[in-house]
Amino acid sequence: MAGAVDDSPPAEPPHLSAMPMALRGVAAGALALALLLLLGLAVDHWPFAWDRAILTGLRTHAQSQGLRAAAVDFTALGSVPVLVLMVAGAAILLLARGWWLLALATVASGISGGAVVTWVKLMVARPRPDLVPHWVDVHNASFPSGHAAGSAMVYLTLAALATQLTGHRRVRHAIVAIAVLLVGTIGVSRVYLGVHWPSDVAAGWCFGTLWALGWWWATAAARRSWGCARQ
């Protein structure tokens, strides 16, 4: 019929890259930071001297009710309920578009990454900082920061998905910059609130970033293999 509109969704995004160019620098930075942490652990014992200096310095020189309230608000964006809602919402939108493989990978990345973080917390069993009072309640081990790892996994995955919706390089870079700023702020809020050593947060950032982009690479590779097999 003339004028009819085809509403059938494409099977997957047509140009899903193995790793969005705008995120390669983030991945390289995460890898470099992870190597620095391992080197520091090889020559010293945690908490590192800079762990103590940053934690006490923030509490001494940056203490205010406004910053405390802002930190509580930002740290909530890395909480499990918020991250679960973000992943569920993204999965629903991807399924609505017919992109079931991306939806499955997004959910699997979040669930498996959370399980790994929980396991590492139990194995390492690093105590929470006791140098300053905690400004939010915490109930498990300190290393790595679940908020830092979870926010990196989820928000960088969402940023990677969002970069597929535009071919404009500056827009892609802006999307990634916003995600990195959000993840960074959530991690810093955990230190400011006194519930994590900075090295906990750095390790969480490294793991979450590499985990999310590793899943992205694996998903893109699976799509290419599947596409070749169907030809």
Phi, psi and omega in degrees: 000134180298139178082359181290145182252131178273109181267003182292130184283152174293153183297320179206165176303137188289336187232041179294116182273156179301319171208117181308134184305322182294342181260354182293322177296323177296317179297318179296320178295320179296319179294318178296318179296320178298319179294322177295320178296317179296320178295317178297321179292329181290331184252355183214180177237144178275158355293139180291165178300322180287336172302309182294318183296316181292315183298311181287327179295317178298316183290330182279317190253353183229038183265122175201155179295323180295315178294322179297316179295320179294320179297320178297319180294314181292321181296332178295333179290346176254010180284158183301313181301319180293316181295322177297317178297320179296314180295316180297317179297317179297318180297319180297316179295320179294319177294323179297330177276352182087010182267070188291327180293317177295321178298314180297316181294322180296315179292315181296322179298314181294315182293312182293321178296318176298322179294320179295316180299316179298317180297316180296320176303315181293321182289315183283319177053044179284129180293153174293155177301143177237016181283330182225157177297144176281134180262356170223159181281140176224152189224004181223189184289169191268326188252131350275173177291118177293325178296316180294315181294313182296317180294322177296316180300311188282307187288328176287327173297316178297322177295319178299319177296317183294328180294341179284349184269356180218146175261002182280119186298317182294324178293318177301314180297322179294320178300313180295319180298319178297316179297316180296319178298318179295313180297318179296318180294319178299315180296315179298324180298328180293322177289316182299324180282356173083013186256359178216144165289149176304325179293332173300314182291317179300317178296320177297317177301313182300309182298310184300319180294310182292326178294312181297313183285333173296317176296322179297314179298315181296321180294317179297320179295320179296321179295319179296317180296318180295318180297319178294322181293331182276349182278000000 
